[in-house]
């Protein structure tokens, strides 16, 4: 380890800003190698193009960052990546480099940042607000990030909605996301619904709920359960009815017993007893038995409510698969599935 660290410290390309940062962190327990690397003055050679990499090096250098700040990285970094600029802005503020912060803001990253990644735009808005850069925030909002956000990144959309709400500018993104958001990942759709509900965006909630209930894929039981939960909690009764009419109990995949358990719980909470019975029967007869823990949780769920009789079907399947040997201890099981009568070892050899 020490020999490899020493070799890396001696030969590392100092223009690879991210690579040097990773090495400095890796050398935290190899002080000799870290000292060798710092002696080569990586701050003097680091490429200053990527603000995220510069921020990483600034943090990794710790008390040795003065040399890097002397090179005025804020004047050289690319300001089109909002997430990376936000990282550097935060790093400079934590380093107490007020002049560098001012230099970075003077380059007006808010006017040049790419607006397609909603998570990164949200991060930049957050860091600009923390830095008290009100004019930069206003500039960024004037560029209408809601109109440019990529709607396939639903978690990013949620983050941007929250940040825009602080400036009262969330309505346009809420409407656009509700009408056009990608419905592939129902868990993310459910989180978006939850966020819209928390923002009191009633029209957007209704629009997204209608789309999700009518058009979403019903394969993943856990994802369907999350969607059903959010639809119910958002009081979108019509959307709940549409989703139930599509019969998720008959369509969800049964290879995920935990997902089935979650869906059973949400169907019960919705009062969809027929769907509960149908899903319980399917799961008891066809659920995957590979994961004993998950199957145990499914068995417990089936024994609750009005599906306790269905649980016997699953128990029989488990017995047939040899998963419940304790049911036939200590003498075993007969071909007709009944418990064997008591026997002793010498009985097996009598008459042999």
C-alpha positions as CSV (number, residue, x, y, z in Angstrom):
1,X,0.0,0.0,0.0
2,X,2.7,2.5,1.0
3,X,4.8,1.7,-2.1
4,X,1.8,2.1,-4.4
5,X,0.8,5.4,-2.7
6,X,4.4,6.7,-3.0
7,X,4.5,5.8,-6.7
8,X,1.1,7.5,-7.3
9,X,2.2,10.6,-5.4
10,X,5.4,10.8,-7.5
11,X,3.9,10.1,-11.0
12,X,0.3,11.5,-10.8
13,X,-0.7,13.9,-13.6
14,X,-1.1,17.2,-11.7
15,X,-3.3,18.7,-14.5
16,X,-6.0,16.1,-13.7
17,X,-7.7,18.1,-11.0
18,X,-10.3,15.5,-10.0
19,X,-7.7,12.8,-10.0
20,X,-5.4,14.8,-7.6
21,X,-8.3,15.5,-5.4
22,X,-9.1,11.8,-5.1
23,X,-5.5,11.0,-4.3
24,X,-5.3,13.6,-1.6
25,X,-8.4,12.1,0.1
26,X,-7.1,8.5,-0.4
27,X,-3.8,9.5,1.2
28,X,-5.4,10.6,4.5
29,X,-3.8,7.6,6.2
30,X,-0.6,7.6,4.2
31,X,0.9,10.9,5.4
32,X,4.2,10.4,3.6
33,X,2.6,10.0,0.2
34,X,0.3,13.0,0.8
35,X,3.3,15.1,1.8
36,X,5.1,14.0,-1.4
37,X,2.1,14.9,-3.5
38,X,1.7,18.3,-1.9
39,X,5.4,19.0,-2.3
40,X,4.8,18.8,-6.1
41,X,2.5,21.8,-5.8
42,X,-0.6,20.4,-7.5
43,X,-2.4,23.7,-6.9
44,X,0.1,25.4,-9.3
45,X,-0.6,22.8,-12.1
46,X,-4.3,22.0,-11.8
47,X,-6.5,22.6,-14.8
48,X,-9.0,25.3,-13.8
49,X,-11.7,24.7,-16.5
50,X,-14.1,22.5,-14.5
51,X,-15.6,24.4,-11.5
52,X,-16.7,21.2,-9.9
53,X,-13.2,19.7,-10.1
54,X,-11.7,23.0,-8.7
55,X,-14.2,22.9,-5.8
56,X,-13.2,19.3,-5.1
57,X,-9.5,20.2,-5.1
58,X,-10.1,23.3,-3.0
59,X,-11.7,21.0,-0.3
60,X,-9.1,18.3,-0.6
61,X,-6.2,20.8,-0.2
62,X,-7.5,22.0,3.1
63,X,-5.0,24.3,4.7
64,X,-2.9,24.2,1.5
65,X,-5.5,25.9,-0.7
66,X,-4.0,29.4,-0.6
67,X,-1.8,28.6,-3.7
68,X,-4.9,27.5,-5.6
69,X,-6.8,30.7,-4.7
70,X,-3.8,32.8,-5.8
71,X,-4.4,31.5,-9.3
72,X,-7.9,33.1,-9.2
73,X,-9.9,30.0,-10.3
74,X,-13.1,32.0,-10.3
75,X,-11.9,34.0,-13.2
76,X,-11.1,30.9,-15.3
77,X,-13.7,28.2,-14.7
78,X,-16.5,27.4,-17.2
79,X,-19.7,28.9,-15.9
80,X,-22.2,26.9,-18.1
81,X,-22.6,23.9,-15.7
82,X,-24.9,25.2,-13.0
83,X,-24.3,22.3,-10.6
84,X,-20.5,22.6,-10.8
85,X,-20.7,26.4,-10.4
86,X,-22.9,26.0,-7.3
87,X,-20.3,23.6,-5.8
88,X,-17.5,26.1,-6.4
89,X,-19.5,29.0,-5.1
90,X,-20.2,27.0,-1.9
91,X,-16.5,25.9,-1.6
92,X,-15.2,29.5,-2.0
93,X,-17.6,30.8,0.6
94,X,-16.6,28.0,3.1
95,X,-12.9,28.9,2.4
96,X,-13.7,32.6,3.3
97,X,-12.6,33.7,-0.2
98,X,-14.9,36.6,-0.5
99,X,-13.1,38.2,-3.4
100,X,-13.2,35.0,-5.4
101,X,-16.9,34.7,-4.7
102,X,-17.4,38.3,-6.0
103,X,-15.3,37.4,-9.1
104,X,-17.4,34.4,-9.8
105,X,-20.6,36.3,-9.5
106,X,-19.3,39.1,-11.7
107,X,-18.9,36.6,-14.5
108,X,-22.7,36.2,-14.3
109,X,-23.1,32.4,-14.3
110,X,-26.9,32.9,-13.9
111,X,-26.9,34.3,-17.5
112,X,-24.9,31.5,-19.0
113,X,-25.9,28.3,-17.1
114,X,-27.4,25.5,-19.0
115,X,-31.0,25.2,-17.9
116,X,-31.9,21.6,-19.0
117,X,-30.9,19.8,-15.8
118,X,-33.5,20.8,-13.2
119,X,-31.5,19.3,-10.3
120,X,-28.4,21.4,-11.1
121,X,-30.4,24.6,-11.7
122,X,-32.1,24.0,-8.3
123,X,-28.7,23.6,-6.7
124,X,-27.4,26.8,-8.2
125,X,-30.5,28.7,-7.1
126,X,-30.0,27.4,-3.6
127,X,-26.4,28.4,-3.4
128,X,-27.0,31.9,-5.0
129,X,-29.7,32.5,-2.4
130,X,-27.4,31.4,0.4
131,X,-24.7,33.8,-1.0
132,X,-27.2,36.7,-0.9
133,X,-26.8,37.1,-4.7
134,X,-30.3,38.5,-5.3
135,X,-29.5,39.9,-8.7
136,X,-28.1,36.6,-9.9
137,X,-31.2,34.8,-8.6
138,X,-33.4,37.3,-10.5
139,X,-31.4,36.9,-13.7
140,X,-31.7,33.1,-13.5
141,X,-35.5,33.3,-12.9
142,X,-35.9,35.8,-15.8
143,X,-34.5,33.1,-18.1
144,X,-37.5,30.9,-17.2
145,X,-35.9,27.7,-16.1
146,X,-39.3,26.1,-15.9
147,X,-39.6,26.2,-19.7
148,X,-36.2,24.5,-20.3
149,X,-36.1,21.8,-17.6
150,X,-35.8,18.2,-18.8
151,X,-39.0,16.4,-17.6
152,X,-37.5,13.0,-17.7
153,X,-35.6,13.8,-14.5
154,X,-38.6,13.9,-12.1
155,X,-36.5,14.0,-8.9
156,X,-34.8,17.0,-10.4
157,X,-38.1,18.6,-11.3
158,X,-39.2,18.2,-7.7
159,X,-36.1,19.9,-6.4
160,X,-36.5,22.8,-8.9
161,X,-40.2,23.2,-7.9
162,X,-39.3,23.6,-4.3
163,X,-36.6,26.2,-5.1
164,X,-38.9,28.1,-7.5
165,X,-41.6,28.1,-4.8
166,X,-39.3,30.3,-2.6
167,X,-39.6,32.9,-5.3
168,X,-43.2,32.3,-6.2
169,X,-42.2,31.0,-9.6
170,X,-43.3,27.4,-9.5
171,X,-46.7,27.5,-11.3
172,X,-45.3,27.2,-14.9
173,X,-43.1,24.2,-14.1
174,X,-45.9,22.6,-12.1
175,X,-48.3,22.8,-15.1
176,X,-45.6,21.7,-17.6
177,X,-44.6,18.7,-15.5
178,X,-48.2,17.6,-14.9
179,X,-48.9,17.6,-18.6
180,X,-45.6,16.2,-19.9
181,X,-43.7,14.4,-17.2
182,X,-42.4,10.9,-18.1
183,X,-44.5,8.3,-16.4
184,X,-42.0,5.4,-16.7
185,X,-40.9,5.4,-13.1
186,X,-44.1,5.4,-11.0
187,X,-42.2,5.9,-7.7
188,X,-40.9,9.2,-9.1
189,X,-44.3,10.1,-10.4
190,X,-45.7,9.5,-6.9
191,X,-43.0,11.8,-5.4
192,X,-43.9,14.5,-8.0
193,X,-47.6,14.2,-7.1
194,X,-46.6,14.5,-3.4
195,X,-44.6,17.6,-4.2
196,X,-47.3,19.2,-6.2
197,X,-49.8,18.5,-3.4
198,X,-47.5,20.2,-0.9
199,X,-47.3,23.2,-3.2
200,X,-51.1,23.4,-3.3
201,X,-50.9,23.1,-7.1
202,X,-54.4,21.6,-7.4
203,X,-54.8,21.8,-11.1
204,X,-51.4,20.2,-11.7
205,X,-52.2,17.5,-9.2
206,X,-55.4,16.6,-11.0
207,X,-53.8,16.6,-14.4
208,X,-50.9,14.4,-13.4
209,X,-53.1,12.1,-11.4
210,X,-55.4,11.6,-14.4
211,X,-52.4,10.8,-16.7
212,X,-50.7,8.5,-14.3
213,X,-53.9,6.6,-13.5
214,X,-54.8,6.1,-17.1
215,X,-51.4,5.5,-18.8
216,X,-48.9,4.2,-16.3
217,X,-47.4,0.7,-16.5
218,X,-48.9,-1.7,-13.9
219,X,-46.1,-4.2,-13.8
220,X,-44.3,-3.2,-10.6
221,X,-46.5,-3.8,-7.6
222,X,-44.5,-1.6,-5.2
223,X,-44.6,1.3,-7.7
224,X,-48.3,0.9,-8.3
225,X,-48.8,0.9,-4.5
226,X,-46.9,4.2,-4.2
227,X,-49.0,5.7,-6.9
228,X,-52.2,4.5,-5.4
229,X,-51.2,5.9,-2.0
230,X,-50.4,9.4,-3.4
231,X,-53.6,9.4,-5.5
232,X,-55.7,8.6,-2.4
233,X,-53.9,11.1,-0.2
234,X,-54.3,13.8,-2.9
235,X,-58.1,13.2,-2.8
236,X,-58.1,12.5,-6.6
237,X,-61.0,10.0,-6.3
238,X,-61.7,9.8,-10.0
239,X,-58.0,8.9,-10.7
240,X,-58.2,6.2,-8.0
241,X,-61.3,4.8,-9.7
242,X,-59.6,4.8,-13.1
243,X,-56.5,3.0,-11.8
244,X,-58.5,0.4,-10.0
245,X,-60.7,-0.2,-13.1
246,X,-57.4,-1.1,-14.9
247,X,-57.2,-4.1,-12.5
248,X,-53.7,-3.8,-11.1
249,X,-54.4,-6.9,-9.0
250,X,-54.5,-9.0,-12.2
251,X,-51.6,-7.3,-13.9
252,X,-48.8,-6.7,-11.4
253,X,-45.7,-8.9,-11.5
254,X,-45.5,-11.4,-8.6
255,X,-41.7,-11.9,-8.5
256,X,-41.5,-9.1,-5.8
257,X,-43.4,-10.4,-2.7
258,X,-42.6,-7.2,-0.7
259,X,-44.1,-5.1,-3.5
260,X,-47.2,-7.3,-3.4
261,X,-47.4,-6.8,0.3
262,X,-47.3,-3.0,-0.1
263,X,-49.9,-3.1,-2.8
264,X,-52.2,-5.3,-0.6
265,X,-51.9,-2.7,2.1
266,X,-52.7,0.2,-0.2
267,X,-55.6,-1.6,-1.8
268,X,-57.0,-2.3,1.7
269,X,-56.6,1.4,2.7
270,X,-58.5,2.3,-0.4
271,X,-61.3,0.0,0.4
272,X,-60.9,-2.1,-2.7
273,X,-61.7,-5.5,-1.1
274,X,-62.4,-7.3,-4.4
275,X,-58.9,-6.2,-5.7
276,X,-57.4,-7.3,-2.4
277,X,-59.0,-10.8,-2.7
278,X,-57.9,-11.2,-6.3
279,X,-54.3,-10.1,-5.6
280,X,-54.1,-12.3,-2.5
281,X,-55.3,-15.3,-4.5
282,X,-52.8,-14.7,-7.3
283,X,-50.0,-14.1,-4.9
284,X,-50.7,-17.2,-2.8
285,X,-50.8,-19.4,-5.9
286,X,-48.0,-17.8,-8.0
287,X,-45.7,-15.6,-5.9
288,X,-42.0,-16.2,-6.2
289,X,-40.7,-18.2,-3.2
290,X,-37.0,-17.5,-3.6
291,X,-36.6,-14.9,-0.8
292,X,-37.7,-16.6,2.5
293,X,-37.9,-13.3,4.3
294,X,-40.1,-11.6,1.7
295,X,-42.3,-14.7,1.5
296,X,-42.7,-14.7,5.2
297,X,-43.9,-11.1,5.1
298,X,-46.3,-12.0,2.3
299,X,-47.7,-14.9,4.4
300,X,-48.2,-12.5,7.3
301,X,-50.0,-10.0,5.1
302,X,-52.3,-12.8,3.7
303,X,-53.3,-13.8,7.2
304,X,-54.6,-10.3,7.9
305,X,-58.0,-9.1,7.0
306,X,-60.2,-11.3,5.0
307,X,-57.5,-13.2,3.2
308,X,-56.4,-15.6,5.9
309,X,-57.9,-18.6,4.1
310,X,-55.8,-17.8,1.1
311,X,-52.7,-18.1,3.2
312,X,-53.2,-21.8,3.4
313,X,-52.5,-22.0,-0.3
314,X,-49.2,-20.4,0.1
315,X,-48.4,-22.5,3.1
316,X,-49.0,-25.7,1.0
317,X,-46.7,-24.3,-1.7
318,X,-44.0,-23.7,0.8
319,X,-44.4,-27.1,2.3
320,X,-44.2,-28.7,-1.2
321,X,-41.0,-26.7,-1.8
322,X,-39.5,-28.0,1.4
323,X,-39.5,-24.5,2.9
324,X,-41.4,-25.4,6.1
325,X,-39.7,-28.6,7.3
326,X,-40.8,-27.8,10.9
327,X,-44.4,-28.6,9.9
328,X,-43.4,-32.3,9.5
329,X,-40.9,-32.6,12.3
330,X,-39.7,-34.9,13.6
331,X,-40.9,-37.8,11.3
332,X,-41.3,-36.2,7.9
333,X,-44.0,-36.2,5.3
334,X,-45.9,-38.8,3.4
335,X,-46.5,-38.7,-0.4
336,X,-50.1,-37.6,0.2
337,X,-48.7,-34.4,2.0
338,X,-49.8,-35.7,5.5
339,X,-47.4,-35.9,8.4
340,X,-45.7,-39.2,8.7
341,X,-46.6,-41.4,11.7
342,X,-43.9,-41.9,14.4
343,X,-41.0,-44.2,13.4
344,X,-37.6,-45.2,14.7
345,X,-34.5,-45.9,12.7
346,X,-34.6,-49.6,13.2
347,X,-38.1,-49.6,11.6
348,X,-36.4,-48.6,8.3
349,X,-34.3,-51.8,8.3
350,X,-36.8,-54.3,9.6
351,X,-37.3,-57.1,7.3
352,X,-34.3,-56.0,5.2
